[in-house]
């Protein structure tokens, strides 16, 4: 199996438990005649795996600031660009409806391998 990228890719994808929708700003002409960027799905229902990363969340007197990074593993033929919105349904490959849906922004340049693509994600939110 090792040395055969196709077989390695199939083995990796067999472990993916999540699904994702990747959206990208596309120009859309509004009723007022002006064209504005609107998020539009580029890929829907793709299988993937969400992995943990760093967490710099902090509690203040007024609120909990959530800031954390994640990695997304997807098929190598899926192009994900910085600024894309990634909505991940945890365990969405096996459970419908998914018990958890999380939204992220793709940051940085994804790493491309013959077997997969690693996409760096950032979540910034208030609790």
Buried (B, 14 or more C-beta within 10 A) or exposed (E): EEEEEEEBBEEBBEEBBBBBBBBBBEEEEEEEEEEEEEBEEBBEEBBBBBEEEEEEEEEEEEEEBBEBBBBBBBBBEBBBEEEBBBBBBBBBBEEEEBEEEBEBBBBEEBEEEEBBBBBBBBBEEEE
